Amino acid sequence: MHASVVPYTDAQLQALMEALYQRYSYDFRHYALPSQRRRLNHALERFQCASLPALQRIVLDDAVAFGQLLQILTVPVTQMFRDPGFFLALRQQVVPVLKTYPSPRIWVAGCCTGEEALSLAIVLHEEGLLARSLIYATDINPQALQKAAQGVYPLLRMEQASADYLAAGGTGWLQDYYTAEHATVRFDARLLEHINYADHSLATDSVFAETQLICCRNVLIYFNKTLQDRALGLFHESLCHRGFLGLGSREVPNFSSVADDFEPLPEVAKLYRKRARKHVSGVRHDT
Ligand SMILES: C[S@@+](CC[C@H](N)C(=O)[O-])C[C@H]1O[C@@H](n2cnc3c(N)ncnc32)[C@H](O)[C@@H]1O
C-alpha cells in the first residue's frame, strides 16, 4: 500500500463489502481477508484514493467505477490447460466414467474468461464425448463471461497453451482448434456451442443442475471457511452419485461439512469423487 494511504481496519473493510452487497448485490462479505486486503490495496492505488472510505464513496456513487473495482476483486487470471497434470488425470481417469453417461453435464464454477471450459471441451472432443456433453461455465464477472463467450484470446498466449495442451495428453495440435486473426486467435464455434456461459455466484445462488463433474479451481482460495463450506455444499448437492470434483492446486475439501463425503482419487492430485451413500438396515442415508 502507498505510504500516503490511511491504514484501514478489518471492520472498515467489512463495512465496504456490506455496502457493496446492499448497493450492487455482489457478495464479497465472506472472502479471505488477507487476499481481499491485497486486492483493496491495489484498488486504492489504481483509483488514487487516500483511504478506504474515499474508495467506498466513489464506487457506491458510480457503477462504472464499481465495474472497475470488480475486475480487481475477482482476480480474473487464468490460462488454458492450467496444471496440465490435472487435465491428463481427468482424461485418463474421469472421462472413461463420464462416457458411461448418455449425456454428461459438467460445471466449471469460476470459469473466468473461459480458457478452462475450452480446455475441457477439447479433451472431451478428443475422447469422442463432446457431442453428447454439456458444459455449464459460470462466474460473477460479467466482463470475463463476455470474453469467454467470444472465445477470442491473444495469439501470444498460444505458445504456452500449446505446450500445456501436449503435456495434458493432447492428441493433435492446439492450432487445429483456432483460427489466427492478426494478434488474436478465435476458437472453433463447434467447441463453444457445447459450453453454456452464465452468471452464477457461489456466494448467493443455488444449484441449477445435476452434474457428473464439477471443476472449481483457484476460486475457493479466495473464500473464507464459511464461504468454502457453502460452495462445497453446492457441489455436493449438484453432483450425481459418485460424481467427480476437481479443485485447484492449493485447495482441499477438508474441514468443510461435506469433507467426509469426498474421497481423493488414488495418486491423483486435486481430483475427488463423491463417496457412495451408506445403506443402514435398508434405509438410505447421506453420509
Ligand atoms: C483466479 S480465477 C480462476 C479461473 C479458473 N477457474 C482457473 O483455475 O484458471 C477466479 C475466478 O473466480 C470467480 N469468482 C470469484 N468469486 C466468485 C463467486 N462468488 N462465484 C463464482 N465465481 C466467482 C472470479 O470472477 C474469477 O473469474
The ligand as a Gaussian input file, in Angstrom:
#p B3LYP/6-31G(d) Opt

LIG

0 1
 C       -8.354000     -16.882000     -10.333000
 S       -9.777000     -17.065000     -11.331000
 C       -9.734000     -18.818000     -11.644000
 C      -10.167000     -19.144000     -13.045000
 C      -10.096000     -20.625000     -13.436000
 N      -11.006000     -21.423000     -12.679000
 C       -8.708000     -21.164000     -13.326000
 O       -8.429000     -22.001000     -12.471000
 O       -7.841000     -20.749000     -14.122000
 C      -11.080000     -16.927000     -10.125000
 C      -12.459000     -16.759000     -10.754000
 O      -13.453000     -16.979000      -9.748000
 C      -14.513000     -16.082000      -9.957000
 N      -15.281000     -15.897000      -8.732000
 C      -14.957000     -15.168000      -7.642000
 N      -15.943000     -15.198000      -6.761000
 C      -16.924000     -15.982000      -7.269000
 C      -18.214000     -16.379000      -6.820000
 N      -18.702000     -15.962000      -5.656000
 N      -18.951000     -17.185000      -7.609000
 C      -18.471000     -17.602000      -8.811000
 N      -17.268000     -17.248000      -9.301000
 C      -16.501000     -16.437000      -8.539000
 C      -13.806000     -14.817000     -10.400000
 O      -14.679000     -13.930000     -11.067000
 C      -12.692000     -15.358000     -11.298000
 O      -13.097000     -15.425000     -12.632000

